[in-house]
Amino acid sequence: MTDRPHYGTTAKLLHWVIVALLAVQYPIGWLMPDIHRGQAPGAAMTFHISFGIIILVLILVRFIWRLTHPVAPESTLPAWQRLSSEAVHWMLYVLVLATTVSGWLFASFRGWTVSFLYMMPLPMLASDNAAAGKAIDGLHQAAEWSLLVLICLHVATALVHLLIYRDRIMQRMLPG
């Protein structure tokens, strides 16, 4: 299997769909009302969890795609930039997985019955456990903030390459 010089259409599509879903997911998560013990999750929680499941599936597909369709590191970058770029990309995968799975676990530990976009019930990963739910909620929040910081760093770096270095690195992931 040979490394390609640029990302293909599938990799770009997966990347930008995940970006769009995360851009919707964060505001839903921050703006939805708190759900207290004994309350049923409402529409915001249903959509938040459903989008999380979609993001989880897409990030797994994207991860498998990346492993089976590798792209060569940009040869014009200094070694430290190639290494840090690779590290950031792997950390993004880990944090998206941690955020989505911890959110699903949190809903499970709360004992909620949640449906996927109101179409089918989601299997819960654990049973009702208030103490575990509280611990997992803390991990979920830590993961979501860590992911947001890393996304901001990723975007800032892309903008530096686009606007300051003008080295066309960002074009590798742009449509077209």
Backbone bond lengths (Angstrom), bond angles and torsions (degrees), N, CA, C in turn:
res aa  C-N    CA-C-N  psi(-1)  N-CA   C-N-CA  omega(-1)  CA-C   N-CA-C  phi
1 M - - - 1.441 - - 1.527 107.95 -
2 T 1.316 116.88 124.26 1.452 121.96 -178.37 1.525 111.07 -98.70
3 D 1.317 114.80 142.07 1.461 118.98 175.77 1.519 109.34 -72.31
4 R 1.322 115.67 134.66 1.461 121.17 176.79 1.534 108.86 -85.26
5 P 1.348 117.56 156.42 1.471 119.01 179.06 1.536 112.97 -77.78
6 H 1.353 117.76 -24.02 1.463 121.62 -177.33 1.518 110.06 -135.77
7 Y 1.316 115.75 159.47 1.461 120.81 176.09 1.522 108.97 -71.55
8 G 1.326 115.83 141.22 1.456 120.79 178.47 1.521 111.41 -83.79
9 T 1.311 115.40 177.87 1.462 122.11 -177.78 1.530 111.98 -59.61
10 T 1.322 117.61 -41.89 1.470 120.44 -178.83 1.521 111.03 -63.47
11 A 1.326 117.62 -45.94 1.469 121.22 179.61 1.528 110.29 -62.13
12 K 1.325 117.04 -43.33 1.463 120.79 179.29 1.530 110.94 -64.23
13 L 1.313 116.48 -43.86 1.465 120.46 -179.96 1.530 110.79 -61.87
14 L 1.320 116.86 -47.18 1.465 120.55 178.57 1.531 110.49 -60.20
15 H 1.320 116.53 -44.75 1.465 121.30 179.47 1.529 111.00 -56.82
16 W 1.334 116.99 -53.11 1.461 120.45 -173.83 1.525 112.74 -73.36
17 V 1.318 118.95 -29.55 1.468 120.31 174.68 1.531 109.60 -67.82
18 I 1.336 116.79 -42.11 1.466 120.12 176.87 1.525 110.22 -63.58
19 V 1.315 118.59 -41.19 1.464 122.04 176.69 1.529 110.02 -58.27
20 A 1.327 116.87 -47.86 1.470 120.96 -179.23 1.530 111.42 -62.22
21 L 1.337 116.45 -43.37 1.462 119.62 179.34 1.537 111.46 -64.98
22 L 1.318 117.45 -39.82 1.470 119.91 177.05 1.527 110.94 -65.98
23 A 1.332 117.21 -34.92 1.464 120.85 177.99 1.531 111.36 -65.69
24 V 1.316 117.62 -26.90 1.468 122.30 175.45 1.525 109.84 -87.38
25 Q 1.311 116.61 -39.01 1.468 122.66 -174.56 1.526 112.75 -63.03
26 Y 1.321 117.37 -44.91 1.460 119.61 -177.76 1.537 112.20 -60.39
27 P 1.325 119.99 -51.27 1.478 118.57 178.68 1.532 113.27 -61.56
28 I 1.311 118.20 -38.06 1.471 119.47 177.29 1.526 109.20 -60.10
29 G 1.319 116.94 -47.49 1.461 121.26 -178.68 1.514 112.90 -62.13
30 W 1.332 117.20 -39.38 1.458 120.34 -177.85 1.526 112.65 -77.55
31 L 1.329 116.98 -31.46 1.463 120.28 -173.83 1.524 114.61 -94.43
32 M 1.316 117.78 -15.11 1.466 118.24 -178.02 1.527 109.82 -69.66
33 P 1.335 116.18 147.80 1.465 118.64 -178.93 1.527 111.19 -71.13
34 D 1.334 115.18 153.47 1.469 120.23 174.95 1.528 109.08 -64.36
35 I 1.297 114.85 142.77 1.460 120.18 177.31 1.518 106.80 -112.46
36 H 1.304 115.12 121.10 1.461 120.16 -177.24 1.520 110.19 -93.72
37 R 1.321 114.92 163.57 1.449 121.27 -178.76 1.520 110.44 -51.15
38 G 1.311 116.47 133.50 1.451 122.03 178.29 1.525 113.68 89.83
39 Q 1.338 116.97 -11.70 1.459 119.63 177.53 1.526 109.42 -88.45
40 A 1.309 115.21 147.38 1.465 120.01 175.69 1.527 108.59 -86.81
41 P 1.323 117.29 142.46 1.466 119.87 177.33 1.527 110.21 -64.82
42 G 1.319 116.01 139.11 1.460 120.78 179.57 1.518 111.95 -92.68
43 A 1.326 114.35 -162.93 1.465 120.88 -176.63 1.527 111.87 -61.89
44 A 1.335 117.18 -42.28 1.476 119.15 -178.40 1.524 110.92 -60.18
45 M 1.336 116.75 -44.51 1.467 120.07 179.98 1.528 110.36 -66.93
46 T 1.323 116.81 -40.15 1.468 120.27 179.06 1.528 110.19 -60.20
47 F 1.332 116.38 -45.65 1.465 118.87 179.31 1.524 111.68 -70.11
48 H 1.328 117.87 -37.69 1.462 121.37 178.85 1.531 110.43 -61.24
49 I 1.315 116.55 -47.01 1.467 120.07 179.46 1.529 110.44 -68.48
50 S 1.326 117.79 -40.88 1.470 121.19 179.78 1.527 110.77 -62.29
51 F 1.340 117.48 -45.86 1.464 120.01 177.79 1.524 110.32 -64.25
52 G 1.342 116.36 -36.45 1.468 119.54 176.47 1.520 111.97 -60.55
53 I 1.332 116.34 -41.42 1.477 120.24 178.11 1.530 110.22 -65.19
54 I 1.327 116.67 -41.57 1.476 119.71 178.09 1.526 109.58 -62.43
55 I 1.323 116.92 -44.73 1.473 120.91 178.90 1.526 110.19 -61.81
56 L 1.328 116.98 -41.95 1.469 120.92 178.73 1.523 110.90 -59.44
57 V 1.316 116.83 -47.52 1.471 120.63 -180.00 1.529 110.14 -63.26
58 L 1.338 116.56 -45.45 1.468 119.50 -178.17 1.530 112.39 -66.22
59 I 1.342 117.57 -36.40 1.468 118.63 -179.92 1.526 109.91 -70.20
60 L 1.326 117.16 -33.66 1.466 119.64 175.49 1.529 110.66 -66.70
61 V 1.335 116.52 -42.55 1.474 120.37 176.86 1.523 109.83 -62.84
62 R 1.342 116.14 -43.81 1.470 120.61 179.62 1.530 111.08 -62.58
63 F 1.327 116.95 -40.41 1.462 121.72 178.67 1.533 110.23 -62.88
64 I 1.321 116.57 -47.87 1.472 120.64 178.67 1.521 110.15 -62.53
65 W 1.344 116.35 -41.49 1.466 120.41 178.67 1.523 110.38 -61.10
66 R 1.317 116.74 -42.66 1.468 120.38 -179.79 1.524 111.46 -63.55
67 L 1.334 116.23 -39.32 1.466 119.54 179.17 1.522 112.14 -68.32
68 T 1.329 116.52 -35.44 1.468 120.16 -176.76 1.528 113.65 -92.86
69 H 1.323 117.30 -12.45 1.466 122.23 178.87 1.534 109.02 -134.12
70 P 1.330 116.80 66.74 1.470 119.24 -175.34 1.529 112.33 -65.95
71 V 1.321 114.31 150.17 1.454 121.71 176.57 1.526 107.16 -116.05
72 A 1.298 115.50 132.89 1.467 120.33 -178.79 1.525 109.87 -64.93
73 P 1.329 116.81 140.71 1.469 118.93 175.09 1.525 109.24 -60.52
74 E 1.295 116.65 148.13 1.462 120.90 179.63 1.525 108.77 -63.91
75 S 1.320 116.17 118.09 1.467 121.26 -173.59 1.524 113.10 -71.34
76 T 1.330 118.09 -18.75 1.463 120.13 -178.01 1.524 112.70 -82.18
77 L 1.324 117.60 -10.27 1.465 120.64 -179.33 1.522 110.73 -81.04
78 P 1.328 116.85 147.44 1.466 119.52 172.14 1.532 108.86 -62.72
79 A 1.313 115.97 156.19 1.472 121.23 -176.49 1.530 112.12 -55.89
80 W 1.341 118.04 -41.26 1.467 120.40 -178.08 1.524 111.18 -64.41
81 Q 1.340 117.80 -33.88 1.465 120.36 178.37 1.530 111.17 -72.94
82 R 1.320 117.21 -38.59 1.474 119.89 176.24 1.519 110.31 -62.33
83 L 1.331 116.46 -44.91 1.459 121.36 -179.15 1.532 111.29 -65.33
84 S 1.334 117.13 -46.80 1.466 119.70 -179.22 1.520 111.02 -67.28
85 S 1.309 118.51 -34.54 1.466 121.80 177.04 1.524 110.23 -63.06
86 E 1.307 115.81 -45.88 1.465 120.39 179.18 1.531 110.50 -63.11
87 A 1.320 117.27 -42.63 1.465 121.28 179.61 1.527 111.15 -63.20
88 V 1.323 117.09 -43.67 1.470 120.57 179.48 1.523 110.53 -62.95
89 H 1.312 117.55 -42.34 1.473 119.77 179.97 1.528 111.53 -62.95
90 W 1.312 118.00 -42.59 1.466 120.26 178.33 1.526 111.04 -67.53
91 M 1.345 117.01 -37.65 1.469 119.34 177.09 1.530 111.03 -66.03
92 L 1.332 117.13 -34.59 1.468 119.54 175.86 1.526 110.67 -61.12
93 Y 1.325 117.18 -45.06 1.473 120.03 177.28 1.527 110.63 -58.49
94 V 1.328 116.17 -48.20 1.465 120.60 -177.36 1.525 110.77 -61.77
95 L 1.325 117.18 -44.59 1.462 119.86 -177.10 1.530 112.74 -71.07
96 V 1.324 117.89 -35.95 1.472 118.93 175.68 1.523 109.06 -64.75
97 L 1.325 117.22 -43.20 1.475 120.03 177.39 1.529 110.72 -62.36
98 A 1.322 117.17 -45.69 1.474 120.73 -179.17 1.525 111.22 -62.98
99 T 1.307 117.04 -41.31 1.466 121.00 -178.47 1.525 111.03 -67.03
100 T 1.312 117.23 -46.58 1.466 119.49 -177.11 1.528 111.63 -69.93
101 V 1.311 117.58 -43.61 1.469 119.94 -179.07 1.531 110.58 -67.92
102 S 1.331 117.68 -40.37 1.471 119.06 179.08 1.523 111.21 -66.20
103 G 1.319 117.77 -33.51 1.462 120.32 175.81 1.519 111.93 -65.71
104 W 1.319 115.55 -42.12 1.474 120.74 178.34 1.532 110.08 -65.60
105 L 1.324 115.83 -41.67 1.469 119.72 176.63 1.534 111.47 -63.09
106 F 1.328 116.34 -40.56 1.461 119.71 178.80 1.527 110.51 -58.74
107 A 1.338 116.10 -48.40 1.474 119.58 178.17 1.521 110.77 -60.64
108 S 1.314 116.83 -37.28 1.460 121.01 179.44 1.524 111.09 -65.83
109 F 1.334 116.79 -46.75 1.465 120.78 -179.49 1.530 111.95 -66.39
110 R 1.328 116.95 -22.99 1.468 119.94 176.43 1.528 111.66 -77.12
111 G 1.331 116.67 -12.30 1.451 120.43 178.88 1.525 113.32 78.59
112 W 1.323 115.74 19.84 1.459 119.60 -177.87 1.516 111.65 -75.89
113 T 1.304 115.62 152.99 1.451 122.04 166.74 1.518 104.99 -105.14
114 V 1.312 116.08 115.73 1.459 120.97 -175.67 1.519 108.46 -123.65
115 S 1.322 115.05 141.55 1.457 118.65 177.46 1.520 109.76 -106.97
116 F 1.306 115.07 157.07 1.458 121.78 175.86 1.523 107.17 -87.02
117 L 1.324 115.97 106.99 1.471 122.98 -179.76 1.531 112.52 50.16
118 Y 1.319 115.98 35.53 1.473 123.51 179.85 1.526 113.11 63.14
119 M 1.318 118.13 15.45 1.472 120.54 -176.44 1.521 112.64 -102.84
120 M 1.328 117.57 -37.11 1.458 120.01 -177.34 1.527 109.18 -152.78
121 P 1.311 117.31 145.80 1.469 118.71 179.44 1.529 110.60 -68.75
122 L 1.325 114.62 143.53 1.462 119.94 176.77 1.522 109.15 -89.63
123 P 1.312 116.59 140.29 1.468 118.21 174.26 1.525 108.70 -70.44
124 M 1.284 116.05 138.11 1.455 119.87 177.88 1.529 108.85 -90.25
125 L 1.295 116.91 144.66 1.458 122.61 -174.16 1.518 113.15 -86.80
126 A 1.333 116.59 -12.26 1.462 121.15 -178.38 1.523 108.06 -156.02
127 S 1.323 116.05 174.50 1.463 119.66 178.59 1.522 110.15 -100.36
128 D 1.320 115.73 168.98 1.456 123.50 -178.27 1.530 110.54 -54.09
129 N 1.341 116.65 122.56 1.461 122.05 -179.75 1.534 107.10 -157.40
130 A 1.328 116.62 99.68 1.470 121.78 -174.01 1.526 112.62 -58.67
131 A 1.327 117.60 -44.34 1.473 120.64 -177.73 1.527 110.81 -64.92
132 A 1.323 116.64 -44.73 1.469 120.06 178.48 1.525 110.11 -65.38
133 G 1.335 116.54 -38.03 1.467 120.71 178.56 1.518 111.47 -60.31
134 K 1.318 116.69 -42.38 1.466 120.84 179.48 1.531 110.56 -65.14
135 A 1.321 116.58 -43.02 1.474 120.32 178.87 1.526 111.03 -64.09
136 I 1.313 116.07 -44.89 1.469 120.23 -179.06 1.524 110.54 -66.94
137 D 1.340 117.30 -36.26 1.465 119.92 177.35 1.528 109.75 -59.17
138 G 1.340 117.09 -41.82 1.463 120.37 177.20 1.522 111.85 -62.22
139 L 1.326 116.41 -41.58 1.476 120.22 177.67 1.524 110.70 -66.15
140 H 1.342 116.36 -39.36 1.467 120.71 179.50 1.533 109.90 -62.09
141 Q 1.320 116.32 -45.09 1.463 119.40 179.81 1.530 111.62 -66.17
142 A 1.315 117.08 -40.30 1.467 119.96 177.34 1.530 110.52 -63.09
143 A 1.326 116.53 -42.09 1.465 120.44 179.43 1.524 110.91 -65.56
144 E 1.340 117.26 -42.05 1.470 119.05 -177.95 1.530 110.95 -66.04
145 W 1.344 117.92 -39.21 1.465 120.11 178.37 1.532 111.16 -70.51
146 S 1.316 116.70 -39.54 1.468 119.92 177.15 1.523 110.57 -62.90
147 L 1.325 115.55 -41.81 1.463 120.09 178.13 1.526 110.30 -63.15
148 L 1.319 117.14 -43.68 1.466 119.99 -179.85 1.525 111.19 -62.16
149 V 1.324 117.72 -43.05 1.461 121.00 177.96 1.530 110.23 -61.65
150 L 1.324 116.76 -44.17 1.464 120.11 179.89 1.529 111.62 -66.20
151 I 1.336 117.10 -38.45 1.474 120.53 176.25 1.528 109.60 -61.42
152 C 1.330 117.41 -44.39 1.466 121.05 179.34 1.529 110.96 -61.73
153 L 1.324 116.97 -41.89 1.463 121.24 176.73 1.532 110.53 -62.31
154 H 1.322 116.12 -43.14 1.471 122.01 179.47 1.535 110.53 -61.61
155 V 1.328 116.69 -46.43 1.465 121.30 -179.58 1.531 110.02 -66.64
156 A 1.333 117.21 -43.32 1.464 120.45 179.26 1.525 110.99 -60.36
157 T 1.313 116.56 -42.43 1.467 120.61 178.75 1.527 110.90 -64.47
158 A 1.337 116.51 -42.09 1.472 120.02 177.59 1.532 110.26 -60.98
159 L 1.325 116.73 -41.27 1.462 120.26 179.40 1.529 111.66 -67.67
160 V 1.323 117.73 -35.58 1.473 120.82 175.81 1.529 109.42 -62.05
161 H 1.328 116.71 -43.83 1.470 119.19 178.62 1.525 110.96 -65.35
162 L 1.324 116.73 -37.39 1.462 120.64 -178.33 1.525 112.15 -73.07
163 L 1.327 117.13 -47.03 1.463 120.91 -169.71 1.528 115.25 -97.91
164 I 1.332 117.20 -28.02 1.468 119.12 -176.54 1.527 110.89 -104.32
165 Y 1.338 116.32 -57.28 1.466 119.06 -179.59 1.530 111.92 -72.26
166 R 1.324 116.20 -31.57 1.478 122.49 -177.69 1.533 111.35 50.22
167 D 1.340 114.37 45.38 1.464 119.96 -174.86 1.541 113.76 -102.16
168 R 1.296 118.05 7.76 1.467 124.70 174.71 1.531 112.99 65.19
169 I 1.333 117.89 17.23 1.466 121.54 177.08 1.526 110.25 -61.47
170 M 1.331 115.27 -42.95 1.463 119.48 -176.80 1.530 112.28 -64.92
171 Q 1.292 118.36 -25.90 1.455 121.64 -179.61 1.525 112.03 -62.46
172 R 1.328 117.21 -19.73 1.463 120.06 179.02 1.521 111.60 -62.82
173 M 1.355 118.02 -26.42 1.456 120.68 -177.00 1.527 112.66 -113.06
174 L 1.314 117.69 -3.50 1.470 119.32 177.82 1.520 110.70 -77.08
175 P 1.343 116.46 148.49 1.475 118.90 177.09 1.524 111.20 -59.43
176 G 1.316 114.38 149.98 1.451 118.78 175.93 1.497 114.69 111.06
